[in-house]
């Protein structure tokens, strides 16, 4: 194989590695994003400042991502968005429960 | 081309169409998700119940998606996440400004 092709192949592999690392990091961060908010509402028993519109958009958004993951059979997307959806639904429940 | 192959090709195209529709819908919904929350904080001048931890995770999360979009040159991901990042930074600013 000519040296140039090998170098190109290496650069492509390095870029794929970086894309995979960024994707994996993104998945881990996504999963824990709403945990501090869920804990805060639970501790203060207050969700007055949270927008129900944004919460419902989040439900729709994460559900679409879950559907995308199922259609493309990408299991990291399925797992991440299942975790996020459960937390978002938790916030919707809190918003309806804690009226103060 | 044998009929079976043609049918398989059609099914594959239909699935790709569905994946693209779900992806586009997801992008549109993502872009507007935090708009109601930004408007609500602006109107009430209160962000007490919002978790700074979740806001910072959102900044990290959306930045990673933006980086992913830049690395993969996927412009819908770049545009969507630029819009979302501007709204999330807006919420961080509000959280720091409106202390009540």
N, CA and C atoms of all chains as a GROMACS GRO file, in nm:
protein
  600
    1UNK      N    1   0.085  -0.121   0.000
    1UNK     CA    2   0.000   0.000   0.000
    1UNK      C    3   0.088   0.126   0.000
    2UNK      N    4   0.058   0.227  -0.086
    2UNK     CA    5   0.143   0.347  -0.085
    2UNK      C    6   0.134   0.419   0.050
    3UNK      N    7   0.245   0.483   0.086
    3UNK     CA    8   0.255   0.547   0.217
    3UNK      C    9   0.145   0.651   0.238
    4UNK      N   10   0.112   0.729   0.132
    4UNK     CA   11   0.011   0.835   0.142
    4UNK      C   12  -0.126   0.781   0.181
    5UNK      N   13  -0.164   0.666   0.120
    5UNK     CA   14  -0.294   0.605   0.148
    5UNK      C   15  -0.301   0.562   0.294
    6UNK      N   16  -0.189   0.502   0.342
    6UNK     CA   17  -0.181   0.457   0.480
    6UNK      C   18  -0.201   0.574   0.577
    7UNK      N   19  -0.139   0.689   0.545
    7UNK     CA   20  -0.149   0.807   0.630
    7UNK      C   21  -0.293   0.858   0.635
    8UNK      N   22  -0.355   0.858   0.513
    8UNK     CA   23  -0.494   0.905   0.500
    8UNK      C   24  -0.586   0.816   0.584
    9UNK      N   25  -0.560   0.683   0.574
    9UNK     CA   26  -0.638   0.584   0.647
    9UNK      C   27  -0.626   0.608   0.798
   10UNK      N   28  -0.501   0.635   0.843
   10UNK     CA   29  -0.475   0.662   0.984
   10UNK      C   30  -0.549   0.785   1.033
   11UNK      N   31  -0.545   0.893   0.951
   11UNK     CA   32  -0.615   1.017   0.988
   11UNK      C   33  -0.764   0.994   0.999
   12UNK      N   34  -0.818   0.912   0.904
   12UNK     CA   35  -0.962   0.881   0.905
   12UNK      C   36  -0.998   0.805   1.033
   13UNK      N   37  -0.911   0.706   1.068
   13UNK     CA   38  -0.934   0.628   1.191
   13UNK      C   39  -0.928   0.716   1.315
   14UNK      N   40  -0.830   0.808   1.318
   14UNK     CA   41  -0.819   0.900   1.432
   14UNK      C   42  -0.943   0.986   1.446
   15UNK      N   43  -0.997   1.034   1.330
   15UNK     CA   44  -1.117   1.118   1.334
   15UNK      C   45  -1.237   1.036   1.382
   16UNK      N   46  -1.248   0.909   1.337
   16UNK     CA   47  -1.359   0.823   1.382
   16UNK      C   48  -1.349   0.799   1.532
   17UNK      N   49  -1.223   0.779   1.582
   17UNK     CA   50  -1.203   0.760   1.726
   17UNK      C   51  -1.254   0.882   1.802
   18UNK      N   52  -1.217   1.005   1.753
   18UNK     CA   53  -1.257   1.129   1.820
   18UNK      C   54  -1.410   1.142   1.819
   19UNK      N   55  -1.472   1.110   1.701
   19UNK     CA   56  -1.618   1.118   1.690
   19UNK      C   57  -1.683   1.021   1.789
   20UNK      N   58  -1.628   0.900   1.801
   20UNK     CA   59  -1.684   0.802   1.895
   20UNK      C   60  -1.668   0.846   2.040
   21UNK      N   61  -1.551   0.907   2.072
   21UNK     CA   62  -1.528   0.955   2.209
   21UNK      C   63  -1.628   1.066   2.243
   22UNK      N   64  -1.642   1.164   2.148
   22UNK     CA   65  -1.736   1.274   2.171
   22UNK      C   66  -1.878   1.221   2.185
   23UNK      N   67  -1.916   1.123   2.101
   23UNK     CA   68  -2.049   1.063   2.106
   23UNK      C   69  -2.074   0.994   2.240
   24UNK      N   70  -1.975   0.916   2.287
   24UNK     CA   71  -1.989   0.843   2.414
   24UNK      C   72  -1.999   0.940   2.531
   25UNK      N   73  -1.910   1.042   2.531
   25UNK     CA   74  -1.914   1.145   2.636
   25UNK      C   75  -2.051   1.212   2.637
   26UNK      N   76  -2.100   1.247   2.518
   26UNK     CA   77  -2.232   1.311   2.503
   26UNK      C   78  -2.342   1.224   2.564
   27UNK      N   79  -2.333   1.093   2.540
   27UNK     CA   80  -2.433   1.001   2.593
   27UNK      C   81  -2.432   0.998   2.745
   28UNK      N   82  -2.310   0.993   2.803
   28UNK     CA   83  -2.296   0.989   2.950
   28UNK      C   84  -2.349   1.119   3.012
   29UNK      N   85  -2.308   1.234   2.953
   29UNK     CA   86  -2.353   1.364   3.006
   29UNK      C   87  -2.506   1.376   2.994
   30UNK      N   88  -2.562   1.333   2.878
   30UNK     CA   89  -2.708   1.337   2.857
   30UNK      C   90  -2.781   1.264   2.969
   31UNK      N   91  -2.729   1.146   3.003
   31UNK     CA   92  -2.798   1.061   3.100
   31UNK      C   93  -2.811   1.127   3.237
   32UNK      N   94  -2.710   1.207   3.276
   32UNK     CA   95  -2.714   1.265   3.412
   32UNK      C   96  -2.763   1.410   3.414
   33UNK      N   97  -2.786   1.469   3.294
   33UNK     CA   98  -2.819   1.612   3.285
   33UNK      C   99  -2.931   1.655   3.379
   34UNK      N  100  -3.043   1.581   3.381
   34UNK     CA  101  -3.159   1.628   3.457
   34UNK      C  102  -3.164   1.576   3.600
   35UNK      N  103  -3.061   1.496   3.639
   35UNK     CA  104  -3.060   1.442   3.775
   35UNK      C  105  -3.055   1.552   3.882
   36UNK      N  106  -2.967   1.656   3.868
   36UNK     CA  107  -2.965   1.763   3.970
   36UNK      C  108  -3.100   1.835   3.981
   37UNK      N  109  -3.170   1.852   3.865
   37UNK     CA  110  -3.300   1.921   3.867
   37UNK      C  111  -3.406   1.837   3.941
   38UNK      N  112  -3.405   1.706   3.914
   38UNK     CA  113  -3.501   1.616   3.981
   38UNK      C  114  -3.476   1.618   4.132
   39UNK      N  115  -3.348   1.611   4.172
   39UNK     CA  116  -3.314   1.611   4.315
   39UNK      C  117  -3.355   1.744   4.379
   40UNK      N  118  -3.329   1.857   4.308
   40UNK     CA  119  -3.361   1.989   4.362
   40UNK      C  120  -3.511   2.005   4.386
   41UNK      N  121  -3.593   1.963   4.288
   41UNK     CA  122  -3.739   1.974   4.306
   41UNK      C  123  -3.784   1.887   4.422
   42UNK      N  124  -3.727   1.766   4.430
   42UNK     CA  125  -3.766   1.673   4.538
   42UNK      C  126  -3.733   1.733   4.675
   43UNK      N  127  -3.616   1.798   4.685
   43UNK     CA  128  -3.573   1.854   4.814
   43UNK      C  129  -3.654   1.978   4.853
   44UNK      N  130  -3.680   2.067   4.754
   44UNK     CA  131  -3.748   2.194   4.786
   44UNK      C  132  -3.900   2.180   4.777
   45UNK      N  133  -3.947   2.071   4.716
   45UNK     CA  134  -4.091   2.050   4.689
   45UNK      C  135  -4.150   2.169   4.615
   46UNK      N  136  -4.070   2.231   4.528
   46UNK     CA  137  -4.116   2.346   4.451
   46UNK      C  138  -4.071   2.336   4.306
   47UNK      N  139  -4.168   2.355   4.214
   47UNK     CA  140  -4.135   2.351   4.071
   47UNK      C  141  -4.202   2.466   3.998
   48UNK      N  142  -4.230   2.573   4.075
   48UNK     CA  143  -4.306   2.689   4.025
   48UNK      C  144  -4.239   2.751   3.902
   49UNK      N  145  -4.106   2.767   3.907
   49UNK     CA  146  -4.035   2.838   3.799
   49UNK      C  147  -4.015   2.755   3.673
   50UNK      N  148  -4.041   2.623   3.682
   50UNK     CA  149  -4.022   2.539   3.563
   50UNK      C  150  -4.138   2.558   3.466
   51UNK      N  151  -4.106   2.566   3.336
   51UNK     CA  152  -4.208   2.584   3.234
   51UNK      C  153  -4.264   2.450   3.189
   52UNK      N  154  -4.400   2.435   3.201
   52UNK     CA  155  -4.464   2.311   3.157
   52UNK      C  156  -4.446   2.294   3.006
   53UNK      N  157  -4.444   2.405   2.931
   53UNK     CA  158  -4.422   2.399   2.786
   53UNK      C  159  -4.289   2.333   2.753
   54UNK      N  160  -4.183   2.379   2.820
   54UNK     CA  161  -4.051   2.320   2.797
   54UNK      C  162  -4.048   2.173   2.837
   55UNK      N  163  -4.114   2.140   2.951
   55UNK     CA  164  -4.117   1.999   2.994
   55UNK      C  165  -4.186   1.910   2.888
   56UNK      N  166  -4.299   1.961   2.831
   56UNK     CA  167  -4.371   1.881   2.732
   56UNK      C  168  -4.290   1.870   2.601
   57UNK      N  169  -4.221   1.980   2.563
   57UNK     CA  170  -4.132   1.973   2.447
   57UNK      C  171  -4.021   1.870   2.471
   58UNK      N  172  -3.970   1.865   2.597
   58UNK     CA  173  -3.866   1.767   2.630
   58UNK      C  174  -3.918   1.624   2.616
   59UNK      N  175  -4.042   1.601   2.661
   59UNK     CA  176  -4.102   1.467   2.648
   59UNK      C  177  -4.107   1.428   2.500
   60UNK      N  178  -4.157   1.521   2.416
   60UNK     CA  179  -4.169   1.497   2.272
   60UNK      C  180  -4.032   1.472   2.209
   61UNK      N  181  -3.938   1.560   2.244
   61UNK     CA  182  -3.802   1.556   2.193
   61UNK      C  183  -3.732   1.422   2.222
   62UNK      N  184  -3.734   1.386   2.351
   62UNK     CA  185  -3.665   1.263   2.393
   62UNK      C  186  -3.736   1.140   2.336
   63UNK      N  187  -3.870   1.147   2.324
   63UNK     CA  188  -3.944   1.034   2.265
   63UNK      C  189  -3.905   1.015   2.119
   64UNK      N  190  -3.889   1.129   2.045
   64UNK     CA  191  -3.846   1.121   1.904
   64UNK      C  192  -3.707   1.059   1.894
   65UNK      N  193  -3.617   1.099   1.984
   65UNK     CA  194  -3.482   1.041   1.986
   65UNK      C  195  -3.486   0.892   2.014
   66UNK      N  196  -3.577   0.852   2.105
   66UNK     CA  197  -3.593   0.711   2.139
   66UNK      C  198  -3.641   0.634   2.016
   67UNK      N  199  -3.740   0.691   1.944
   67UNK     CA  200  -3.792   0.631   1.822
   67UNK      C  201  -3.681   0.620   1.717
   68UNK      N  202  -3.600   0.727   1.705
   68UNK     CA  203  -3.486   0.728   1.612
   68UNK      C  204  -3.389   0.615   1.646
   69UNK      N  205  -3.362   0.598   1.776
   69UNK     CA  206  -3.272   0.492   1.822
   69UNK      C  207  -3.327   0.354   1.789
   70UNK      N  208  -3.460   0.336   1.806
   70UNK     CA  209  -3.523   0.206   1.777
   70UNK      C  210  -3.518   0.178   1.627
   71UNK      N  211  -3.549   0.283   1.544
   71UNK     CA  212  -3.550   0.265   1.398
   71UNK      C  213  -3.410   0.234   1.343
   72UNK      N  214  -3.307   0.299   1.401
   72UNK     CA  215  -3.171   0.280   1.351
   72UNK      C  216  -3.097   0.170   1.429
   73UNK      N  217  -3.168   0.111   1.529
   73UNK     CA  218  -3.110   0.005   1.614
   73UNK      C  219  -2.979   0.049   1.679
   74UNK      N  220  -2.971   0.178   1.719
   74UNK     CA  221  -2.851   0.227   1.788
   74UNK      C  222  -2.876   0.218   1.939
   75UNK      N  223  -2.822   0.114   2.002
   75UNK     CA  224  -2.854   0.086   2.142
   75UNK      C  225  -2.807   0.196   2.239
   76UNK      N  226  -2.690   0.260   2.216
   76UNK     CA  227  -2.653   0.369   2.309
   76UNK      C  228  -2.758   0.481   2.311
   77UNK      N  229  -2.816   0.512   2.192
   77UNK     CA  230  -2.921   0.616   2.184
   77UNK      C  231  -3.046   0.569   2.256
   78UNK      N  232  -3.081   0.440   2.242
   78UNK     CA  233  -3.200   0.385   2.309
   78UNK      C  234  -3.183   0.394   2.461
   79UNK      N  235  -3.067   0.348   2.512
   79UNK     CA  236  -3.044   0.344   2.657
   79UNK      C  237  -3.041   0.486   2.715
   80UNK      N  238  -2.960   0.576   2.651
   80UNK     CA  239  -2.948   0.714   2.700
   80UNK      C  240  -3.085   0.782   2.708
   81UNK      N  241  -3.162   0.770   2.598
   81UNK     CA  242  -3.290   0.843   2.594
   81UNK      C  243  -3.397   0.781   2.682
   82UNK      N  244  -3.385   0.650   2.712
   82UNK     CA  245  -3.477   0.588   2.808
   82UNK      C  246  -3.454   0.648   2.946
   83UNK      N  247  -3.326   0.664   2.983
   83UNK     CA  248  -3.292   0.722   3.113
   83UNK      C  249  -3.342   0.868   3.120
   84UNK      N  250  -3.312   0.947   3.014
   84UNK     CA  251  -3.352   1.088   3.013
   84UNK      C  252  -3.504   1.100   3.019
   85UNK      N  253  -3.576   1.014   2.941
   85UNK     CA  254  -3.722   1.021   2.939
   85UNK      C  255  -3.780   0.994   3.077
   86UNK      N  256  -3.724   0.898   3.150
   86UNK     CA  257  -3.776   0.868   3.283
   86UNK      C  258  -3.759   0.988   3.376
   87UNK      N  259  -3.645   1.061   3.363
   87UNK     CA  260  -3.624   1.179   3.447
   87UNK      C  261  -3.717   1.293   3.409
   88UNK      N  262  -3.739   1.312   3.278
   88UNK     CA  263  -3.827   1.419   3.231
   88UNK      C  264  -3.971   1.392   3.278
   89UNK      N  265  -4.015   1.266   3.268
   89UNK     CA  266  -4.150   1.231   3.314
   89UNK      C  267  -4.163   1.253   3.464
   90UNK      N  268  -4.052   1.227   3.536
   90UNK     CA  269  -4.046   1.252   3.680
   90UNK      C  270  -4.070   1.402   3.708
   91UNK      N  271  -4.006   1.490   3.627
   91UNK     CA  272  -4.022   1.634   3.645
   91UNK      C  273  -4.164   1.679   3.614
   92UNK      N  274  -4.226   1.620   3.510
   92UNK     CA  275  -4.366   1.652   3.476
   92UNK      C  276  -4.455   1.614   3.594
   93UNK      N  277  -4.432   1.498   3.653
   93UNK     CA  278  -4.511   1.451   3.767
   93UNK      C  279  -4.494   1.547   3.885
   94UNK      N  280  -4.368   1.589   3.912
   94UNK     CA  281  -4.339   1.684   4.022
   94UNK      C  282  -4.409   1.817   3.996
   95UNK      N  283  -4.402   1.864   3.870
   95UNK     CA  284  -4.463   1.993   3.833
   95UNK      C  285  -4.614   1.990   3.861
   96UNK      N  286  -4.677   1.875   3.834
   96UNK     CA  287  -4.822   1.862   3.857
   96UNK      C  288  -4.853   1.843   4.005
   97UNK      N  289  -4.757   1.788   4.080
   97UNK     CA  290  -4.781   1.754   4.220
   97UNK      C  291  -4.751   1.872   4.313
   98UNK      N  292  -4.632   1.932   4.295
   98UNK     CA  293  -4.591   2.042   4.384
   98UNK      C  294  -4.638   2.174   4.324
   99UNK      N  295  -4.752   2.224   4.371
   99UNK     CA  296  -4.813   2.341   4.309
   99UNK      C  297  -4.758   2.472   4.360
  100UNK      N  298  -4.687   2.470   4.474
  100UNK     CA  299  -4.642   2.597   4.533
  100UNK      C  300  -4.531   2.659   4.450
  101UNK      N  301  -3.380  -0.646  -1.279
  101UNK     CA  302  -3.364  -0.667  -1.133
  101UNK      C  303  -3.478  -0.758  -1.082
  102UNK      N  304  -3.447  -0.861  -1.003
  102UNK     CA  305  -3.555  -0.947  -0.954
  102UNK      C  306  -3.652  -0.867  -0.866
  103UNK      N  307  -3.779  -0.911  -0.871
  103UNK     CA  308  -3.884  -0.838  -0.800
  103UNK      C  309  -3.854  -0.826  -0.650
  104UNK      N  310  -3.801  -0.936  -0.590
  104UNK     CA  311  -3.773  -0.938  -0.446
  104UNK      C  312  -3.673  -0.831  -0.405
  105UNK      N  313  -3.569  -0.813  -0.488
  105UNK     CA  314  -3.466  -0.714  -0.458
  105UNK      C  315  -3.525  -0.574  -0.462
  106UNK      N  316  -3.612  -0.550  -0.567
  106UNK     CA  317  -3.678  -0.421  -0.582
  106UNK      C  318  -3.762  -0.387  -0.459
  107UNK      N  319  -3.836  -0.492  -0.410
  107UNK     CA  320  -3.923  -0.472  -0.293
  107UNK      C  321  -3.838  -0.437  -0.169
  108UNK      N  322  -3.725  -0.511  -0.156
  108UNK     CA  323  -3.634  -0.489  -0.042
  108UNK      C  324  -3.578  -0.347  -0.046
  109UNK      N  325  -3.541  -0.304  -0.170
  109UNK     CA  326  -3.488  -0.168  -0.191
  109UNK      C  327  -3.592  -0.063  -0.151
  110UNK      N  328  -3.718  -0.089  -0.192
  110UNK     CA  329  -3.828   0.003  -0.158
  110UNK      C  330  -3.847   0.015  -0.008
  111UNK      N  331  -3.846  -0.102   0.058
  111UNK     CA  332  -3.865  -0.103   0.205
  111UNK      C  333  -3.753  -0.027   0.274
  112UNK      N  334  -3.629  -0.043   0.220
  112UNK     CA  335  -3.514   0.025   0.276
  112UNK      C  336  -3.529   0.177   0.260
  113UNK      N  337  -3.575   0.218   0.138
  113UNK     CA  338  -3.597   0.360   0.112
  113UNK      C  339  -3.704   0.419   0.203
  114UNK      N  340  -3.814   0.342   0.221
  114UNK     CA  341  -3.923   0.387   0.309
  114UNK      C  342  -3.872   0.407   0.451
  115UNK      N  343  -3.786   0.313   0.498
  115UNK     CA  344  -3.733   0.322   0.634
  115UNK      C  345  -3.641   0.444   0.645
  116UNK      N  346  -3.559   0.469   0.540
  116UNK     CA  347  -3.470   0.586   0.542
  116UNK      C  348  -3.552   0.715   0.546
  117UNK      N  349  -3.666   0.718   0.468
  117UNK     CA  350  -3.755   0.834   0.468
  117UNK      C  351  -3.806   0.859   0.610
  118UNK      N  352  -3.852   0.751   0.677
  118UNK     CA  353  -3.908   0.762   0.811
  118UNK      C  354  -3.801   0.813   0.908
  119UNK      N  355  -3.677   0.758   0.896
  119UNK     CA  356  -3.568   0.801   0.983
  119UNK      C  357  -3.538   0.949   0.961
  120UNK      N  358  -3.539   0.993   0.833
  120UNK     CA  359  -3.513   1.134   0.804
  120UNK      C  360  -3.623   1.225   0.858
  121UNK      N  361  -3.751   1.180   0.846
  121UNK     CA  362  -3.863   1.260   0.898
  121UNK      C  363  -3.851   1.274   1.050
  122UNK      N  364  -3.825   1.159   1.119
  122UNK     CA  365  -3.812   1.162   1.266
  122UNK      C  366  -3.695   1.253   1.305
  123UNK      N  367  -3.582   1.244   1.230
  123UNK     CA  368  -3.464   1.327   1.258
  123UNK      C  369  -3.494   1.476   1.241
  124UNK      N  370  -3.564   1.510   1.131
  124UNK     CA  371  -3.597   1.651   1.104
  124UNK      C  372  -3.692   1.705   1.210
  125UNK      N  373  -3.798   1.625   1.241
  125UNK     CA  374  -3.893   1.664   1.347
  125UNK      C  375  -3.819   1.686   1.478
  126UNK      N  376  -3.729   1.594   1.511
  126UNK     CA  377  -3.649   1.603   1.633
  126UNK      C  378  -3.570   1.733   1.636
  127UNK      N  379  -3.511   1.770   1.522
  127UNK     CA  380  -3.433   1.894   1.514
  127UNK      C  381  -3.518   2.017   1.539
  128UNK      N  382  -3.639   2.019   1.477
  128UNK     CA  383  -3.729   2.134   1.493
  128UNK      C  384  -3.773   2.145   1.640
  129UNK      N  385  -3.816   2.030   1.697
  129UNK     CA  386  -3.862   2.031   1.837
  129UNK      C  387  -3.748   2.074   1.931
  130UNK      N  388  -3.625   2.021   1.905
  130UNK     CA  389  -3.508   2.058   1.987
  130UNK      C  390  -3.490   2.210   1.990
  131UNK      N  391  -3.501   2.272   1.872
  131UNK     CA  392  -3.473   2.415   1.860
  131UNK      C  393  -3.566   2.501   1.946
  132UNK      N  394  -3.693   2.457   1.960
  132UNK     CA  395  -3.789   2.540   2.034
  132UNK      C  396  -3.808   2.495   2.180
  133UNK      N  397  -3.746   2.381   2.219
  133UNK     CA  398  -3.771   2.321   2.351
  133UNK      C  399  -3.758   2.421   2.466
  134UNK      N  400  -3.649   2.500   2.468
  134UNK     CA  401  -3.624   2.584   2.585
  134UNK      C  402  -3.681   2.726   2.573
  135UNK      N  403  -3.747   2.753   2.459
  135UNK     CA  404  -3.805   2.886   2.439
  135UNK      C  405  -3.911   2.921   2.546
  136UNK      N  406  -4.006   2.830   2.576
  136UNK     CA  407  -4.106   2.863   2.680
  136UNK      C  408  -4.040   2.891   2.816
  137UNK      N  409  -3.931   2.817   2.847
  137UNK     CA  410  -3.862   2.837   2.976
  137UNK      C  411  -3.793   2.974   2.981
  138UNK      N  412  -3.729   3.013   2.870
  138UNK     CA  413  -3.662   3.144   2.864
  138UNK      C  414  -3.766   3.255   2.881
  139UNK      N  415  -3.880   3.242   2.810
  139UNK     CA  416  -3.987   3.344   2.818
  139UNK      C  417  -4.042   3.350   2.960
  140UNK      N  418  -4.065   3.233   3.022
  140UNK     CA  419  -4.122   3.229   3.158
  140UNK      C  420  -4.031   3.299   3.259
  141UNK      N  421  -3.900   3.271   3.252
  141UNK     CA  422  -3.807   3.335   3.348
  141UNK      C  423  -3.806   3.486   3.324
  142UNK      N  424  -3.805   3.525   3.195
  142UNK     CA  425  -3.802   3.668   3.161
  142UNK      C  426  -3.925   3.740   3.217
  143UNK      N  427  -4.042   3.674   3.208
  143UNK     CA  428  -4.167   3.736   3.253
  143UNK      C  429  -4.177   3.742   3.405
  144UNK      N  430  -4.137   3.632   3.472
  144UNK     CA  431  -4.152   3.626   3.618
  144UNK      C  432  -4.030   3.683   3.690
  145UNK      N  433  -3.920   3.700   3.618
  145UNK     CA  434  -3.792   3.744   3.676
  145UNK      C  435  -3.750   3.653   3.792
  146UNK      N  436  -3.787   3.525   3.782
  146UNK     CA  437  -3.753   3.428   3.886
  146UNK      C  438  -3.700   3.298   3.825
  147UNK      N  439  -3.586   3.251   3.878
  147UNK     CA  440  -3.527   3.126   3.828
  147UNK      C  441  -3.483   3.041   3.946
  148UNK      N  442  -3.547   3.068   4.063
  148UNK     CA  443  -3.506   3.002   4.188
  148UNK      C  444  -3.510   2.849   4.179
  149UNK      N  445  -3.617   2.796   4.117
  149UNK     CA  446  -3.635   2.650   4.115
  149UNK      C  447  -3.547   2.578   4.014
  150UNK      N  448  -3.484   2.654   3.924
  150UNK     CA  449  -3.398   2.589   3.824
  150UNK      C  450  -3.266   2.546   3.886
  151UNK      N  451  -3.220   2.426   3.849
  151UNK     CA  452  -3.095   2.374   3.903
  151UNK      C  453  -2.977   2.420   3.819
  152UNK      N  454  -2.879   2.487   3.883
  152UNK     CA  455  -2.759   2.531   3.812
  152UNK      C  456  -2.681   2.410   3.760
  153UNK      N  457  -2.683   2.300   3.836
  153UNK     CA  458  -2.614   2.178   3.792
  153UNK      C  459  -2.668   2.130   3.658
  154UNK      N  460  -2.800   2.123   3.647
  154UNK     CA  461  -2.863   2.080   3.522
  154UNK      C  462  -2.832   2.178   3.409
  155UNK      N  463  -2.834   2.308   3.438
  155UNK     CA  464  -2.802   2.408   3.334
  155UNK      C  465  -2.658   2.389   3.282
  156UNK      N  466  -2.563   2.365   3.375
  156UNK     CA  467  -2.424   2.347   3.334
  156UNK      C  468  -2.405   2.216   3.256
  157UNK      N  469  -2.478   2.110   3.299
  157UNK     CA  470  -2.475   1.985   3.222
  157UNK      C  471  -2.530   2.008   3.081
  158UNK      N  472  -2.636   2.093   3.071
  158UNK     CA  473  -2.694   2.123   2.940
  158UNK      C  474  -2.593   2.196   2.850
  159UNK      N  475  -2.518   2.292   2.910
  159UNK     CA  476  -2.416   2.364   2.834
  159UNK      C  477  -2.314   2.264   2.778
  160UNK      N  478  -2.267   2.174   2.866
  160UNK     CA  479  -2.168   2.073   2.826
  160UNK      C  480  -2.223   1.981   2.718
  161UNK      N  481  -2.345   1.933   2.742
  161UNK     CA  482  -2.414   1.841   2.653
  161UNK      C  483  -2.431   1.899   2.513
  162UNK      N  484  -2.488   2.020   2.507
  162UNK     CA  485  -2.517   2.082   2.378
  162UNK      C  486  -2.385   2.119   2.307
  163UNK      N  487  -2.282   2.159   2.385
  163UNK     CA  488  -2.151   2.190   2.326
  163UNK      C  489  -2.090   2.065   2.261
  164UNK      N  490  -2.104   1.949   2.330
  164UNK     CA  491  -2.052   1.823   2.275
  164UNK      C  492  -2.125   1.788   2.145
  165UNK      N  493  -2.258   1.810   2.141
  165UNK     CA  494  -2.335   1.785   2.019
  165UNK      C  495  -2.289   1.875   1.906
  166UNK      N  496  -2.262   2.000   1.942
  166UNK     CA  497  -2.214   2.097   1.843
  166UNK      C  498  -2.080   2.051   1.786
  167UNK      N  499  -1.990   2.007   1.874
  167UNK     CA  500  -1.860   1.955   1.833
  167UNK      C  501  -1.878   1.833   1.743
  168UNK      N  502  -1.971   1.745   1.781
  168UNK     CA  503  -2.002   1.625   1.701
  168UNK      C  504  -2.050   1.667   1.562
  169UNK      N  505  -2.137   1.769   1.556
  169UNK     CA  506  -2.188   1.820   1.428
  169UNK      C  507  -2.075   1.876   1.342
  170UNK      N  508  -1.981   1.949   1.405
  170UNK     CA  509  -1.869   2.008   1.332
  170UNK      C  510  -1.777   1.897   1.278
  171UNK      N  511  -1.748   1.797   1.364
  171UNK     CA  512  -1.658   1.687   1.324
  171UNK      C  513  -1.717   1.604   1.211
  172UNK      N  514  -1.851   1.582   1.215
  172UNK     CA  515  -1.915   1.497   1.113
  172UNK      C  516  -1.970   1.582   0.998
  173UNK      N  517  -1.954   1.715   1.007
  173UNK     CA  518  -2.003   1.810   0.906
  173UNK      C  519  -2.153   1.792   0.881
  174UNK      N  520  -2.230   1.762   0.987
  174UNK     CA  521  -2.376   1.749   0.973
  174UNK      C  522  -2.439   1.885   1.009
  175UNK      N  523  -2.474   1.961   0.905
  175UNK     CA  524  -2.520   2.098   0.927
  175UNK      C  525  -2.650   2.109   1.007
  176UNK      N  526  -2.749   2.017   0.989
  176UNK     CA  527  -2.870   2.028   1.072
  176UNK      C  528  -2.836   2.020   1.222
  177UNK      N  529  -2.738   1.934   1.257
  177UNK     CA  530  -2.697   1.920   1.398
  177UNK      C  531  -2.626   2.048   1.444
  178UNK      N  532  -2.544   2.108   1.357
  178UNK     CA  533  -2.474   2.233   1.393
  178UNK      C  534  -2.574   2.345   1.418
  179UNK      N  535  -2.671   2.361   1.324
  179UNK     CA  536  -2.769   2.471   1.335
  179UNK      C  537  -2.856   2.453   1.460
  180UNK      N  538  -2.916   2.331   1.473
  180UNK     CA  539  -3.004   2.304   1.587
  180UNK      C  540  -2.933   2.332   1.720
  181UNK      N  541  -2.811   2.279   1.734
  181UNK     CA  542  -2.743   2.290   1.863
  181UNK      C  543  -2.689   2.430   1.890
  182UNK      N  544  -2.665   2.509   1.784
  182UNK     CA  545  -2.628   2.650   1.804
  182UNK      C  546  -2.746   2.726   1.865
  183UNK      N  547  -2.866   2.699   1.811
  183UNK     CA  548  -2.987   2.764   1.864
  183UNK      C  549  -3.009   2.724   2.010
  184UNK      N  550  -3.002   2.592   2.037
  184UNK     CA  551  -3.026   2.542   2.173
  184UNK      C  552  -2.921   2.600   2.270
  185UNK      N  553  -2.793   2.604   2.227
  185UNK     CA  554  -2.687   2.654   2.315
  185UNK      C  555  -2.711   2.801   2.352
  186UNK      N  556  -2.757   2.882   2.254
  186UNK     CA  557  -2.783   3.023   2.284
  186UNK      C  558  -2.894   3.036   2.389
  187UNK      N  559  -2.997   2.950   2.380
  187UNK     CA  560  -3.106   2.956   2.480
  187UNK      C  561  -3.058   2.909   2.618
  188UNK      N  562  -2.976   2.802   2.620
  188UNK     CA  563  -2.927   2.751   2.748
  188UNK      C  564  -2.836   2.855   2.815
  189UNK      N  565  -2.751   2.922   2.736
  189UNK     CA  566  -2.664   3.027   2.793
  189UNK      C  567  -2.747   3.143   2.846
  190UNK      N  568  -2.857   3.171   2.776
  190UNK     CA  569  -2.953   3.273   2.820
  190UNK      C  570  -3.008   3.237   2.960
  191UNK      N  571  -3.043   3.108   2.979
  191UNK     CA  572  -3.098   3.063   3.108
  191UNK      C  573  -2.992   3.072   3.218
  192UNK      N  574  -2.867   3.038   3.185
  192UNK     CA  575  -2.758   3.049   3.284
  192UNK      C  576  -2.744   3.196   3.327
  193UNK      N  577  -2.748   3.288   3.229
  193UNK     CA  578  -2.738   3.431   3.257
  193UNK      C  579  -2.854   3.475   3.348
  194UNK      N  580  -2.975   3.432   3.316
  194UNK     CA  581  -3.094   3.467   3.396
  194UNK      C  582  -3.079   3.412   3.539
  195UNK      N  583  -3.031   3.286   3.548
  195UNK     CA  584  -3.016   3.221   3.680
  195UNK      C  585  -2.919   3.303   3.768
  196UNK      N  586  -2.813   3.356   3.705
  196UNK     CA  587  -2.715   3.436   3.779
  196UNK      C  588  -2.768   3.576   3.809
  197UNK      N  589  -2.859   3.626   3.724
  197UNK     CA  590  -2.908   3.764   3.737
  197UNK      C  591  -3.027   3.774   3.833
  198UNK      N  592  -3.127   3.687   3.811
  198UNK     CA  593  -3.249   3.693   3.893
  198UNK      C  594  -3.231   3.602   4.014
  199UNK      N  595  -3.196   3.663   4.127
  199UNK     CA  596  -3.159   3.581   4.243
  199UNK      C  597  -3.279   3.541   4.328
  200UNK      N  598  -3.394   3.608   4.306
  200UNK     CA  599  -3.508   3.579   4.395
  200UNK      C  600  -3.568   3.442   4.366
   0.00000   0.00000   0.00000
